[in-house]
Amino acid sequence: MAMGQLRRGVAEYCVLALLKAGEGYGFDLARTLSETGIIASEGTIYPLLSRLRREGMVTTVWRESELGPKRRYYLLTDPGQRVLQQFIITWESFRDTVDGILHNEGHS
């Protein structure tokens, strides 16, 4: 599996995790995920945010901006929180299993 596929697979959960702390502006979310290497560019985040909104994982609110037009901020919904919690459980188990295999733990 290419690293890009792995990143794409976890990007939506990383967005949900970033929103767990509170609302987020799309550009700020994109910058954080881009700086950490989870997404390749800002253009990747908006289709992802739109899909998460359509699926009910996030909702949006418009806020006035001192820098220009109103901005759309994203908030984690209760269903999004539940999906994130389930992913965390699944991810931790998966990560531990892969780590065990990579480090040859528990194999003869």
N, C-alpha and C positions, 0 to 999 in steps of 0.2 A: 504494500500500500504506500502510495506516495504521501509525503508529509502534507501536501496540499489537501488531499482527501481527508486526512485526519483533522486538519484545521477546519475545513468546511463542516465536518461532522460535529464539531464542538462549538462552533461560532455562536449558534443560537442560544446555547446554554450559558455561554460566557456573557452574552447580552443580558439574559435574565439575571445572572448573578450580579452584574454591575448595577442593574436596576433594583436589586434587593435592598440596597442602601438608601434608595430614594429615586426621584425622577431624574431622567437624564436627557440631555439634548443630543440629537443625532450626531452632530459634528463631533461633540466631545466623546461620545461612545466610539465613533469611528477612529478618532485619534488614539484613544486608549488601546483599542484592539489592534490597530495598525502598528503602534509602537511595540506591542508585545508579540507581534508576528502572527496573531490569530487570523487577521484578514490582510489581504494584499493592498487594498486601497479603500479610500472613503466610499467610492461608488458601490462597493460590495454591501455596505451596511443598510442602505435605504430599501432595497428589495427585501432584505431579511427582516427589517423592522415592519415593512408593510405586511409581509406574510404573518409575522407574529401578531400583528394587530388584527388581521382577518381571522386568525385562529383563536382570538380571545386571550392570548397570553399576556399582551400588553394593551394598554389604552393610552390615549393621548389627551393632552390639554394644551391649549394655545396660551402663551404668555407674551406680554409686551416685552420689547427689547430696547435697550438704550442705544443699540448699534444699528437699528434699522427696523425692518418689518417684524411682525409678530413671529415668534418661534414655536415650533411644535416640540413639546417635551413628552417623553415616554414614561409610563408608570407600569410597574408589575401588577398584574391582576391576581386575584386569588387562584384561578386555575393556573396561571403562570407560575405562581409560588409552588403549587403542588407538583407541577411538572419539573421544576427546578429541584425540589427536594427528592423526587424519585430519581432524577438523573444523578444527583450527588451520591445517593446510595449505590446505584448501579455503577457509576464511575469509580468509586472507591474500591468496590469489589473487583472490577475489571482491572484497574490499575495494579492492585495487589497481586492478582493472578499473573498479569504480564510481567511484573517485577520479579515474581518468584521464578518464572520460566527464564527470563533474561539472566538472572543471577544464579540459575541452576539450583534453586532451593527446592527440596522435596523430591528430587529426581535421582534415580540410581544410575 
